[in-house]
Amino acid sequence: MTINNIQDEIIEEFSQFDDWMDKYSLLLDYGNQLAEFPQEAKTDQNLIDGCQSKVWFTAKMENQKVIYQGDSDALLVKGIVALLIRVLSGHTPKEIVEADLYFIDKINLKEHLSPTRSNGLVAMLKQMKLYASVLLEKTNA
């Protein structure tokens, strides 16, 4: 499944709800389904700068694809982490670096987050693309 296919799937899931409380509930469900993040990976090195909550991300290459893991100490943010991992994990570094993540605007996610949470979302995306960029350079070296 391509990044755009996954984004379209998420847009469809969110479009089933009119009320943002229901959409927040969907985000919480995503967070509850997030894979366990290793306690030993909760280091300052994996902490995302610019987030109000504590957010950790790791990235590794498996079979030419980037595999992300993440976690947060805030339930709603953990749902956002799960959403981003769902969209980007399992794709090549090039696909991730070049991805246009239009789903965020289509589901109006930024508009329904506080300014600090919205800044955190941007910081998470920036870090995930940075990881992919570094892994792309390594594979092209």
N, C-alpha and C positions, 0 to 999 in steps of 0.2 A: 504494500500500500504506500502511495506517495505521501509526502508531507501535505500537499494540497488535498488529497483524499481525506486524510485524517482531520484537517482543518474543516472541511465541508461537513464531515460527520459531527464534529463538535458544534458547529453552527446549527446543524439540524437538531441536535440534542437540546441546545439552549433555546431554540425557537419554539419548543413545545411548552415553554412557560412564559406567561406574561408578567408575572410578579417577580421582582428581584429577590424577594425572600426565598422563593422557590429555587431561583438560580443560585443563590448563596448555599442553599441546602444541597444542590447538585455538586457544587464545589467541595463542600464538606464530605460528601460521599466519595468524590475522587480522592480526597486526602486520606480517607479511611482505607482506601484500597491500595495506597502507595506501598511499594515493597519496603520491607524493613531496611533502615539505613544503619550501617555498622557504627556502633558507638565509638570505635577507635578512629573513624573518619570525621568525627565531629571536632575538627581542629580549626585553629585560626586560619590556617592555610586554605581550608575549604569553605570558610565563612565568606558570604557575599557582602561586600561593602555597599552601603547605601540602602540597606533594608532596615525598617523599623524593628522587625522581629529578627530572630536569629534564623538564618537560612544557610544551609550547607549544600554544596554540589560537588560531585566528582564526575570525571569522564575518563573512559578508557576505550581502546580500540579492540574490537572482536570481529574477526572476519571482514575487515575493511569498513566496519560500521562503528559509529560512536555510540557507546552505551553510557547513559547518564544515570546517576543515582542522586537523590536529593531528599531533604527533610527540612522541617521548620518546627519551631517551638510554638507557633500559632496555628490553630486549626484551619482558618480560612486560607492563610498563606500556604499551608501544606497542600491544600486543594489546588492552588495556583501552580505550585511546584509539580504536582502530579499531572496537571494539564500540559505544562510545558514539556515534561518528560515524555508524555504520550505523543506529542507532536514531533519532537526532535530526535528522541532516542531511536536507534536502529537504522539510522540513515548515514550515508557517507559524509565525511567532513565537508566536501564540496557542496553537497545538497543543502547542508545546514547553513553554511556560510552564505549561500546564494538565496536562501529561502525568504520569501516575502510572507511574513506572518500576519496575514490579513484577518485572521479569525478574531484577534483581540479587538479590532475596531468593529467587526461585524456583530459580535455579541455585546458590544458596548461595555467591555470589562473595565477599561480605565475610568470611564465616567462614573462607575459605581464603586470605585475604591477611593479611600481617602487620599489626599495628595502624597502623603508619605508612603502609603501602600503602592500607589501608582509609580512613584519613583523607584520603589523596590522591585516592581515588575520589570521596569526598564533595566535595572541593574542585573537582575537574574538573566534576562535575555542577552544582555551584553556579555555576561560571563560565559554563558553557554556557547555563544557564537565565537568568543575568544578561545575557548577550549577547542572548538572545532577547527578554528583557524590554525592554531598551534599544531594540532594533529595532522592537518592538511599539509603544513610545511614539512613535518616529519616524514610523511609518506611520499612527498615529492622530492625529498633530499637525496 
